[in-house]
Structure formats: C-alpha cells, structure tokens
Amino acid sequence: MFSRTVRAVSSRALATSLRPIAAPVTRQIAPLVAQPQRRQYHEKVLDHYSRPRNVGTLDKSDQSVGEGLVGAPACGDVMRLHIKVDPDTNVISDVRFKTFGCGSAIASSSYLTELVRGMTLEQASKVKNTEIAKELCLPPVKLHCSMLAEDAIKSAITNYYKKNPAAKATSLAGRGAKLETATA
C-alpha cells in the first residue's frame, strides 16, 4: 500500500512541478545569399589541360634542338620547351613541353606547341602572350601564364642560336633588334 501512495504522490508532484512543454519553435531559415561564383575556365583551357598536346622532351644535346626553361616565382609555374629546327629552312619541325603549374599554364604551353609547329624561327619569335591569352580566353589574373609561354619560346630560340652561331639570327624583340653574339 505504501508503494501505491508513493507512486500516486510522486506522479502528482511530477505533474505539477514540470513546466508545460512549449511547442517546438521552428527555425527560420535565412534567405539564401548569393554565393560568390567560382571562376570557371573556358572550354579551350579545359581541353588543353585535360588533353595536353606535345608533352615530353627532345634530346637537348642535339644541335638542332633549342631548350627554353622559364619560371614565375610569384605563382610557382615552371615551363620547359624544346624546339627542333630544320637547319636548312629554319622551320620548327617538332616541339615538346613539360610544365609544372596551374591549368592555365599547362593549357598555354600546349596551345603554344600547336601554334609554333611549322613556323619559321622569325615567325615564332613574334608570338605574343596576348595571342595566346585571347585564344584561350584567359582571365586577367591568369595572363602571367601566357607571358610564361612567350618567354619560353624566346628562350628556346635564343638557346638554338647559341648552339648554332652560324644560323641567321632572328629578332626576338620583333622590332629589328639583333641577337647578341659571342665574340671569341
């Protein structure tokens, strides 16, 4: 009997001591704020990045191969470009690259190899970064990648002329400036 009394008293005490349960408050969800859009690469950049053309190296000890190695310390991109030149016609017959860097740097390198193959050294020396950037639709923040490609082709041409001093020098400035020659 005592246990029934305790149960009855405790259930009444419990009922009066508990606060009434409020209905759960539904949370108000803030309206979606426009998220900043992620920068998307142009389809040409994605194409050259996902399927790069002319990746590899050529034998740099070959007299007809010029090598250009350039880098951008600000972003960490490094580009190595090899060109194989036909000594009779000064036409670039083969070109290969290896690039360590962002997608835009790889795409710029890949596009450059397609662009300069079949060009004479004179024509290739006049390739500007703006042509590469315009073709790949690079955003302004990625223009340094196209500048790296321009520097790489000029460096490779310079290296070729150092190996072949008897070859006809090309103006790398595009304004009639002559290439420095070593005097022995």
Secondary structure, DSSP 8 states (H G I E B T S, - for coil): -HHHHHHHHHHHHHHHHS------------------------HHHHHHHHS-SSBS---TTSTTEEEEEEEETTTTEEEEEEEEEETTTTEEEEEEEEEES-HHHHHHHHHHHHHHTT-BHHHHHT--HHHHHHHHT--GGGHHHHHHHHHHHHHHHHHHHHH-TTS----SSSSS--------
